[in-house]
Amino acid sequence: MVCLDTSFLIALMRRDERALAKLEAYTNIETRLTTTPITACELFKGAYKSTKREKELQKVKMILGFLEMLDFSVEASERYGRLMASERLHGAPIGDLDAMIAGLALTHGEDIVTSNRKHFERVEGLHVDSWS
C-alpha cells in the first residue's frame, strides 16, 4: 500500500520518465495506490490556476479516478494534531498540509511516495519512498 503525494502525481502528469517507471514498478507488483483529499485539493488548485485550465482539470480528474482516496477520519485528525505538537517537529515544522498528508498515511498504514523527503522523513514511523 502506497500513498502518492502531490509531487509524485504532478511528475506523472508531466510525464516524468522516472515517475512513470516508479508507477510501473508499483503496478507490476499490484500495489494498492492511494492518495489523500489534501493532495486532490492541491492538484485542483494548480489546475484552476493554470492557463491551460481545462486540459489540467482533465488530467487531475483522470489521475484521481485511478486512485483510492484515503478517508480523513477522526483518527487521522488526531494523528495530525499529535504530529504538529511533537517535539521532533518543534522548531522546524513541516507545514499543515504535509502534516495532514503524513497523518493520513500513518493512520492507514501507508508508505508515502514524494520528492519532499526533507519534510516527510522527519515524521516518526512514516516510510518515505521517492522516484528520483
Secondary structure as GFF3:
##gff-version 3
##sequence-region A 1 132
A	DSSP	beta_strand	2	4	.	.	.	ID=ss1
A	DSSP	alpha_helix	6	13	.	.	.	ID=ss2
A	DSSP	alpha_helix	17	28	.	.	.	ID=ss3
A	DSSP	beta_strand	33	35	.	.	.	ID=ss4
A	DSSP	alpha_helix	37	49	.	.	.	ID=ss5
A	DSSP	alpha_helix	53	65	.	.	.	ID=ss6
A	DSSP	beta_strand	68	69	.	.	.	ID=ss7
A	DSSP	alpha_helix	74	85	.	.	.	ID=ss8
A	DSSP	alpha_helix	96	107	.	.	.	ID=ss9
A	DSSP	beta_strand	111	113	.	.	.	ID=ss10
A	DSSP	alpha_helix	117	120	.	.	.	ID=ss11
A	DSSP	beta_strand	128	129	.	.	.	ID=ss12
###
